[in-house]
Amino acid sequence: MNRSHSLCDLRPEINTDATRSPLPLEQFQNEVLRPILKFQNDVFVAYIQAYLGDVVWPTRTAALEEFIKKRLQKDLALRNTCLGITVGLLTNEELPYYFQHKTELKKRIIQMLCQRLVDQLTPTPPCRE
């Protein structure tokens, strides 16, 4: 088995609305990037938490979203590492398309990652009995 097949086999299946006729970028996002981000989710969460270490995290969802968005946009080391964690799981066949549309796909990766992190890191309210 070659690398491309192995990588594709690792990716979780994500159900999307197949009746839509998405743009090629949207198709690449849904068929390639979303499964990679889902597969790497635990890595992203662990890396962000370790990278930001002792930083005080906002407790409100809106503030946390803004905090994560700014960190991923302004902190180039963090941003580039997260992009590398994603791009490293592209197949040899997917890489030329990624490089052809790199600017737009990087924006999409960061947006999706930001949303995933907010969903994962938002504190849950305590249960009331």
Phi, psi and omega in degrees: 000138181267172183303315183300315179295319180298316180296315181296324179293333180288330187290133176289152176279136178237124180283126176233164180287102183283348181285336177288153174252085186288159173295156179305322178296319179293322178297315178298318179300311185285324184270337185243303188290314181301314178298323178295315180297322179293317179298322184269006186309310182297325178294314180299312182298312180297318181295313181298315180297319179289319182296317183275348172044250187272011179296139177281120183273138174297149182261340178274143183301314182297319179291322178295319179299315179295319179300310181294318180300314180295319180297317181288336179273319188268326183272097187296326178296314178297312181301311183293325177294316179296320177296320179296322177299327180278306186296331179297343179256011173282150177278166177299331180283332182275334183302315179301321178294318178301312182294328178293328184237032188305314184299311181292319182291325176298319177299316181295318179299313182296319178297313180294319179296317178303313181296318179299316182294319177299316179297324182280326189259355178293125180295138178272140180293149181295147178287142175250133181265000000 
